[in-house]
Amino acid sequence: MNPGRELDALVAEKVMGAKITFGIDYSRQNIKLFDGCGKPPTYSTTIHAAWKVVEKLRHRNFSFTSHNDVGMSGSASTPGKGWMAVFHIEGGPMDYTYADTAPLAICKAALKAVGAIE
């Protein structure tokens, strides 16, 4: 799963509760993704937008943990090469997610937490 507009739209819909409409704005030659009026926030590429995802799930009683300096396999053998993130509800599974950047790890973990991806 790569960062970008499609992932941002999926997070907006499945995690943030936005209604997504797809269509083409021929006057601007680009695709409308977010409530029919432009692009969704850049959840998967900017930490400021990704942190809104964290706040949204915290309001839904998820706890959040993240850590940097992890290898993509989850080991600490490759310092500075990745991020780990997990959203967790007490008594539920802890399914860790790894990505190259913090915003991407947050988005993937959030989508797992709400059951939108495995």
Secondary structure, DSSP 8 states (H G I E B T S, - for coil): ---SHHHHHHHHHHTT---EEEEEETTTTEEEEETTSS----TTT-HHHHHHHHHHHHHTT-EEEEEES--TTS-TTSTTS-EEEEEE-TTS----EEESSHHHHHHHHHHHHTTS--
